Amino acid sequence: MSKRCPDCHRLNDDGRIYCAFCGEPLDNNVRMIKSLEKEISAAPREPAQSAPRGDGGDDDYEYIPPVKTRQKKGSAVPWLILLAAAAIALWFFLSR
């Protein structure tokens, strides 16, 4: 019996672990390990936490809320210009 590659869909020998045509793993376990390694390498690294203070109990960690950054709001000037242009166009077409 032959193994079919899940990527290029070509048939490979039973003893093969990787596809002879595209090089992708044929075994589901190898594919899963490869995808997990890719996810781990792509995951952002978290900064190291500082050592807890006090006697080492669970209550030694202090909650620090995340810093909220305000988004810069855009200016209203372009909208006012657009409104004025629309009003002028409306007045121009209605006055004829």
N, CA, C and O of each residue as an XYZ file, in Angstrom:
384
protein
N       0.841     -1.173      0.000
C       0.000      0.000      0.000
C       0.889      1.239      0.000
O       1.975      1.225      0.578
N       0.442      2.285     -0.631
C       1.225      3.508     -0.756
C       0.650      4.595      0.128
O      -0.527      4.583      0.488
N       1.522      5.542      0.467
C       1.096      6.713      1.233
C       0.873      7.865      0.260
O       1.699      8.108     -0.620
N      -0.237      8.570      0.417
C      -0.520      9.739     -0.420
C      -0.131     10.992      0.351
O      -0.498     11.157      1.514
N       0.615     11.872     -0.307
C       1.052     13.122      0.320
C      -0.153     14.038      0.509
O      -0.914     14.251     -0.435
N      -0.343     14.586      1.719
C      -1.481     15.482      1.938
C      -1.326     16.837      1.243
O      -2.310     17.558      1.081
N      -0.111     17.191      0.832
C       0.101     18.493      0.182
C       0.038     18.410     -1.339
O      -0.735     19.131     -1.969
N       0.853     17.528     -1.935
C       0.874     17.458     -3.403
C       0.023     16.308     -3.940
O      -0.173     16.212     -5.151
N      -0.486     15.439     -3.073
C      -1.396     14.340     -3.403
C      -0.782     13.289     -4.310
O      -1.508     12.604     -5.031
N       0.540     13.143     -4.294
C       1.198     12.097     -5.067
C       1.435     10.880     -4.181
O       1.513     10.994     -2.958
N       1.548      9.714     -4.814
C       1.771      8.466     -4.082
C       3.246      8.284     -3.773
O       4.103      8.581     -4.606
N       3.543      7.791     -2.565
C       4.902      7.519     -2.120
C       4.952      6.099     -1.581
O       3.921      5.506     -1.263
N       6.166      5.558     -1.480
C       6.343      4.216     -0.915
C       5.958      4.213      0.552
O       5.978      5.252      1.213
N       5.601      3.024      1.063
C       5.202      2.889      2.467
C       6.313      3.271      3.432
O       6.028      3.837      4.488
N       7.547      2.987      3.113
C       8.654      3.232      4.031
C       9.082      4.690      4.123
O       9.907      5.033      4.970
N       8.550      5.540      3.287
C       8.979      6.936      3.277
C       8.319      7.712      4.413
O       7.153      7.493      4.739
N       9.092      8.630      5.014
C       8.579      9.514      6.054
C       8.238     10.872      5.445
O       7.281     11.531      5.853
N       9.046     11.276      4.454
C       8.829     12.549      3.765
C       8.479     12.273      2.310
O       8.919     11.275      1.739
N       7.692     13.153      1.715
C       7.285     13.011      0.318
C       8.498     13.132     -0.590
O       9.329     14.023     -0.411
N       8.599     12.230     -1.568
C       9.721     12.250     -2.505
C       9.612     13.408     -3.488
O      10.608     13.778     -4.109
N       8.429     13.986     -3.643
C       8.216     15.036     -4.630
C       8.276     16.439     -4.041
O       8.901     17.326     -4.622
N       7.626     16.651     -2.880
C       7.591     18.012     -2.327
C       8.336     18.129     -1.002
O       8.600     19.244     -0.551
N       8.683     17.009     -0.366
C       9.478     17.045      0.860
C       8.680     17.210      2.140
O       9.267     17.290      3.219
N       7.355     17.265      2.051
C       6.528     17.414      3.246
C       6.417     16.080      3.973
O       6.478     15.025      3.341
N       6.251     16.117      5.314
C       6.121     14.875      6.078
C       4.841     14.123      5.707
O       3.785     14.725      5.510
N       4.959     12.790      5.617
C       3.809     11.955      5.301
C       3.109     11.455      6.561
O       1.901     11.218      6.551
N       3.865     11.296      7.644
C       3.320     10.784      8.894
C       2.594     11.917      9.630
O       3.117     13.027      9.734
N       1.391     11.635     10.138
C       0.626     12.662     10.846
C       1.344     13.165     12.085
O       1.280     14.355     12.395
N       2.033     12.271     12.806
C       2.756     12.693     14.010
C       3.898     13.648     13.667
O       4.117     14.631     14.374
N       4.616     13.366     12.601
C       5.718     14.240     12.186
C       5.163     15.590     11.735
O       5.756     16.630     12.021
N       4.017     15.576     11.025
C       3.389     16.827     10.586
C       2.958     17.664     11.786
O       3.109     18.886     11.785
N       2.412     16.990     12.828
C       1.966     17.703     14.014
C       3.158     18.316     14.746
O       3.088     19.463     15.188
N       4.241     17.568     14.876
C       5.434     18.093     15.551
C       5.993     19.289     14.786
O       6.394     20.285     15.387
N       6.016     19.185     13.465
C       6.534     20.286     12.640
C       5.673     21.537     12.794
O       6.208     22.642     12.890
N       4.343     21.381     12.820
C       3.475     22.549     12.960
C       3.594     23.156     14.362
O       3.525     24.376     14.513
N       3.774     22.307     15.397
C       3.949     22.829     16.754
C       5.264     23.596     16.879
O       5.316     24.645     17.521
N       6.312     23.079     16.273
C       7.599     23.793     16.297
C       7.482     25.133     15.591
O       8.078     26.119     16.026
N       6.716     25.179     14.501
C       6.535     26.433     13.771
C       5.755     27.435     14.620
O       6.083     28.622     14.631
N       4.717     26.965     15.336
C       3.940     27.852     16.204
C       4.773     28.384     17.355
O       4.678     29.561     17.706
N       5.591     27.520     17.944
C       6.423     27.945     19.075
C       7.448     28.969     18.629
O       7.697     29.946     19.336
N       8.047     28.760     17.465
C       9.058     29.709     17.000
C       8.433     31.038     16.582
O       9.097     32.073     16.635
N       7.156     31.025     16.165
C       6.492     32.258     15.737
C       5.828     32.991     16.895
O       5.459     34.156     16.750
N       5.669     32.335     18.041
C       4.995     32.963     19.181
C       5.872     34.064     19.769
O       7.086     33.892     19.885
N       5.267     35.198     20.142
C       6.059     36.276     20.741
C       6.558     35.867     22.120
O       5.870     35.175     22.871
N       7.729     36.294     22.423
C       8.326     35.987     23.722
C       7.791     36.941     24.772
O       7.724     38.149     24.545
N       7.406     36.396     25.931
C       6.929     37.230     27.032
C       8.131     37.672     27.865
O       9.075     36.901     28.039
N       8.110     38.895     28.376
C       9.220     39.341     29.207
C       9.251     38.541     30.511
O       8.220     38.096     31.016
N      10.445     38.377     31.029
C      10.604     37.626     32.275
C       9.968     38.388     33.429
O      10.096     39.608     33.527
N       9.272     37.647     34.310
C       8.638     38.276     35.455
C       9.671     38.435     36.567
O      10.603     37.640     36.691
N       9.482     39.481     37.374
C      10.398     39.697     38.477
C      10.093     38.692     39.583
O       9.000     38.127     39.639
N      11.048     38.482     40.442
C      10.894     37.525     41.535
C       9.842     38.028     42.514
O       9.762     39.228     42.773
N       9.031     37.118     43.061
C       8.002     37.540     44.014
C       8.629     38.051     45.302
O       9.727     37.644     45.682
N       7.906     38.955     45.968
C       8.383     39.499     47.231
C       7.697     38.770     48.372
O       6.599     38.240     48.201
N       8.309     38.739     49.491
C       7.682     38.188     50.696
C       8.052     36.748     50.954
O       9.156     36.308     50.633
N       7.102     36.004     51.547
C       7.393     34.647     51.995
C       7.210     33.593     50.909
O       7.400     32.407     51.179
N       6.849     33.984     49.700
C       6.750     33.017     48.616
C       5.353     32.487     48.401
O       5.180     31.580     47.587
N       4.345     33.000     49.085
C       2.973     32.555     48.893
C       2.396     33.085     47.593
O       3.011     33.916     46.926
N       1.212     32.603     47.235
C       0.574     33.033     45.992
C       0.129     34.489     46.041
O      -0.052     35.113     44.995
N      -0.050     35.036     47.240
C      -0.522     36.413     47.375
C       0.589     37.443     47.188
O       0.347     38.643     47.317
N       1.796     36.989     46.887
C       2.920     37.912     46.758
C       2.913     38.664     45.426
O       3.589     39.684     45.288
N       2.163     38.175     44.458
C       2.124     38.848     43.171
C       1.118     39.982     43.231
O      -0.022     39.798     43.658
N       1.546     41.132     42.805
C       0.687     42.309     42.819
C       0.127     42.509     41.417
O       0.863     42.456     40.432
N      -1.187     42.741     41.335
C      -1.816     42.968     40.039
C      -1.474     44.369     39.559
O      -1.689     45.357     40.261
N      -0.944     44.429     38.361
C      -0.641     45.715     37.739
C      -1.490     45.799     36.476
O      -1.268     45.038     35.534
N      -2.463     46.717     36.441
C      -3.326     46.797     35.262
C      -2.544     47.271     34.045
O      -1.572     48.014     34.181
N      -2.960     46.848     32.866
C      -2.255     47.280     31.662
C      -2.429     48.775     31.430
O      -3.447     49.364     31.795
N      -1.440     49.359     30.830
C      -1.476     50.789     30.534
C      -2.344     50.997     29.313
O      -2.111     50.388     28.269
N      -3.340     51.849     29.437
C      -4.222     52.141     28.315
C      -3.671     53.340     27.568
O      -3.442     54.403     28.144
N      -3.466     53.149     26.288
C      -2.986     54.253     25.466
C      -4.169     54.832     24.722
O      -5.007     54.101     24.196
N      -4.228     56.121     24.685
C      -5.307     56.796     23.980
C      -4.969     56.854     22.507
O      -3.843     57.172     22.125
N      -5.947     56.545     21.694
C      -5.747     56.645     20.268
C      -5.927     58.095     19.844
O      -6.847     58.780     20.291
N      -5.050     58.541     18.990
C      -5.118     59.913     18.535
C      -6.285     60.048     17.576
O      -6.357     59.355     16.561
N      -7.191     60.942     17.907
C      -8.350     61.151     17.060
C      -7.969     62.097     15.929
O      -7.180     63.026     16.098
N      -8.554     61.827     14.780
C      -8.276     62.649     13.616
C      -8.951     64.004     13.712
O      -9.835     64.221     14.542
N      -8.531     64.884     12.873
C      -9.087     66.231     12.848
C     -10.452     66.215     12.164
O     -10.709     65.376     11.301
N     -11.325     67.146     12.550
C     -12.655     67.264     11.957
C     -12.638     68.172     10.728
O     -13.658     68.297     10.050
N     -11.513     68.803     10.429
C     -11.428     69.755      9.318
C     -11.786     69.108      7.972
O     -12.547     69.716      7.218
N     -11.284     67.911      7.625
C     -11.677     67.330      6.324
C     -13.182     67.086      6.219
O     -13.765     67.263      5.150
N     -13.811     66.683      7.322
C     -15.251     66.448      7.302
C     -16.008     67.769      7.126
O     -17.026     67.806      6.434
N     -15.526     68.845      7.739
C     -16.177     70.144      7.580
C     -16.039     70.652      6.153
O     -16.979     71.237      5.614
N     -14.888     70.438      5.535
C     -14.677     70.843      4.141
C     -15.599     70.051      3.227
O     -16.193     70.608      2.304
N     -15.721     68.736      3.487
C     -16.608     67.904      2.675
C     -18.063     68.338      2.835
O     -18.805     68.382      1.854
N     -18.477     68.656      4.052
C     -19.834     69.117      4.300
C     -20.099     70.447      3.589
O     -21.166     70.641      3.006
N     -19.125     71.360      3.639
C     -19.278     72.650      2.969
C     -19.364     72.469      1.457
O     -20.166     73.136      0.802
N     -18.554     71.580      0.894
C     -18.584     71.324     -0.549
C     -19.922     70.714     -0.956
O     -20.476     71.062     -1.998
N     -20.437     69.805     -0.132
C     -21.734     69.192     -0.440
C     -22.847     70.236     -0.366
O     -23.761     70.229     -1.189
N     -22.771     71.127      0.614
C     -23.787     72.176      0.742
C     -23.729     73.129     -0.442
O     -24.773     73.540     -0.948
N     -22.543     73.486     -0.889
C     -22.394     74.381     -2.048
C     -22.928     73.705     -3.298
O     -23.618     74.336     -4.099
N     -22.613     72.415     -3.473
C     -23.099     71.679     -4.646
C     -24.620     71.583     -4.617
O     -25.268     71.757     -5.649
N     -25.190     71.312     -3.471
C     -26.652     71.241     -3.339
C     -27.284     72.585     -3.653
O     -28.273     72.646     -4.384
N     -26.730     73.664     -3.112
C     -27.258     75.001     -3.371
C     -27.162     75.338     -4.856
O     -28.075     75.936     -5.424
N     -26.028     74.944     -5.492
C     -25.821     75.237     -6.910
C     -26.873     74.537     -7.777
O     -27.438     75.142     -8.688
N     -27.129     73.255     -7.484
C     -28.090     72.503     -8.299
C     -29.540     72.882     -8.018
O     -30.382     72.803     -8.913
N     -29.842     73.289     -6.796
C     -31.222     73.664     -6.467
C     -31.557     75.074     -6.908
O     -32.734     75.384     -7.095
N     -30.572     75.942     -7.083
C     -30.846     77.327     -7.463
C     -31.096     77.462     -8.956
O     -31.533     78.531     -9.381
N     -30.862     76.505     -9.735
C     -31.078     76.582    -11.200
C     -32.482     76.325    -11.559
O     -32.832     76.352    -12.739
